[in-house]
Amino acid sequence: MNYDEFLFYTLSQSVGNTKHPLTRLPYDLAFSETHRYYLEFYESNYNSDCISEYDAIINYLKNYK
């Protein structure tokens, strides 16, 4: 797992009011899934060079459907 994926997982655990599946998974179970979910974020419209990756991930998680 790289830093970006680790940041994504860590934020999924700390952001309230999100329906993202990683929010309910402990690290050892989420480890194999994090890459897939991070890639989904990375390819989304939320990933933007105009804002920090931290803010982009927060926005993505808060608006996850």
C-alpha positions as CSV (number, residue, x, y, z in Angstrom):
1,M,0.0,0.0,0.0
2,N,1.4,3.4,-0.9
3,Y,1.0,6.7,1.0
4,D,-1.9,7.9,-1.1
5,E,-3.9,4.7,-0.4
6,F,-3.0,4.9,3.3
7,L,-4.2,8.5,3.4
8,F,-7.4,7.5,1.7
9,Y,-8.0,4.6,4.2
10,T,-7.2,6.8,7.2
11,L,-9.5,9.6,6.1
12,S,-12.3,7.1,5.4
13,Q,-12.0,6.1,9.1
14,S,-12.1,9.7,10.4
15,V,-14.7,11.4,8.2
16,G,-18.1,11.3,9.7
17,N,-21.4,10.9,7.8
18,T,-20.0,8.9,4.9
19,K,-21.5,5.8,3.2
20,H,-18.2,4.6,1.8
21,P,-17.5,0.8,2.4
22,L,-14.0,1.4,3.9
23,T,-15.5,3.3,6.8
24,R,-16.7,0.1,8.4
25,L,-13.7,-2.1,7.7
26,P,-10.8,-2.6,10.0
27,Y,-7.3,-2.1,8.5
28,D,-6.5,-5.8,8.1
29,L,-9.7,-6.5,6.2
30,A,-9.5,-3.2,4.2
31,F,-5.9,-3.7,3.1
32,S,-6.7,-5.7,0.0
33,E,-9.6,-3.4,-1.0
34,T,-8.0,0.0,-0.5
35,H,-6.2,0.0,-3.8
36,R,-9.5,-0.6,-5.7
37,Y,-11.3,2.2,-3.8
38,Y,-8.4,4.6,-4.1
39,L,-8.3,4.0,-7.9
40,E,-12.0,4.7,-8.0
41,F,-11.4,8.1,-6.3
42,Y,-8.4,8.8,-8.4
43,E,-10.4,8.4,-11.6
44,S,-13.3,10.5,-10.3
45,N,-14.1,14.2,-10.8
46,Y,-13.2,14.8,-7.2
47,N,-9.5,14.3,-7.9
48,S,-8.3,17.7,-9.0
49,D,-4.9,19.5,-9.2
50,C,-6.8,22.6,-8.1
51,I,-7.1,21.4,-4.5
52,S,-5.0,19.2,-2.2
53,E,-5.4,15.5,-2.3
54,Y,-6.5,15.6,1.4
55,D,-9.4,18.0,0.5
56,A,-10.3,16.0,-2.6
57,I,-10.5,12.7,-0.7
58,I,-12.7,14.4,2.0
59,N,-15.1,15.7,-0.6
60,Y,-15.2,12.4,-2.3
61,L,-16.0,10.5,0.9
62,K,-18.6,13.0,2.1
63,N,-20.4,12.8,-1.2
64,Y,-20.1,9.0,-1.7
65,K,-23.3,7.4,-2.8
